[in-house]
Amino acid sequence: MNSTLTIEDYLLDQLDFLEEVVLIRGIDDKAQPVLAVVPDQEMDWDAWWEKVSDLPHMHHPIVRAFDEIPHTATMKVQRLQLEKELKEQTN
């Protein structure tokens, strides 16, 4: 799996506790996962690490509420906005 969209879809299909998975460019240009967990469920870190163990290297995920991930009116993730927010938080 080389495409970030393919990886996102794979993780959403495999991990039913996730509501959203977004891979953006991290501060060092490595993949930075941003996750939203389904309401009333908890992040299952063991399942997460098991599923990503054979995938390309990623940073430790950032977990946010679904409504804290910027979306367009058609519910597409605003990746550039998310990257900008991440960079602002680390400065």
Summary of the structure (lengths in Angstrom):
residues: 91
radius of gyration: 12.6
end to end distance: 31.8
largest distance: 34.1
contacts: 214
relative contact order: 0.20
helix: 37%
strand: 22%
